[in-house]
């Protein structure tokens, strides 16, 4: 299965992609995580993209595409993948088609008020990159490496507002694009993680 997860920032794409990759044996490819990895692997390139991330803006299509292209060429993507954060523009969707496209785009519909509540509690480990909600870690430390977790630069209030604006203006048209392609499925993202997961599981197990 070649899947794309759609939805506004904080809708739960990353949370659900984590269990999906384990259950369906295909990799979760988060462009956000890939960009943060570039900070460690290629500091010079990261400096070029950092100001976009910190302001909640989209990294230029060509730049993010080159990073993704390299990742999709790896052997674990042979049987499919779960894309989280790409495509974010219609141009990126066209670029993705050149790499094999997708079988299904899963849109996680979530109310903005609920998203804001979730995003305020998100944290990330600056050492290993693992993500958390603050309710999961009362001590404020990563359960894997013990580092003090931090607020992601793209989760600061002013950045969140800009990310919502960018999503409405640039990314939301992808919903219509995949609907017209006959590849869109909508999931109610307002329930608990378990409820939303059950809905996604029923969708995928019913056949893509």
Buried (B, 14 or more C-beta within 10 A) or exposed (E): BBBBBBBBBBBBBBBBBBBBBEEBEBBBBBBBBBBBBBBEEEEEBBEEBBEBBEBBBBBEBEBBBEBBEEBBEEEBBEEBBBBBBBBBBBEBBEBBEEBEEBEBBBBBBBEEEBBBEBBBBBBBBBBEBBBBBEEEBEEEBBEEEEBEBEBBBBBBEEBBEBBBEBBEEBBBEBBEBBBEEEBBBBBEBBBEEEEBBEBBBEBBEEEB
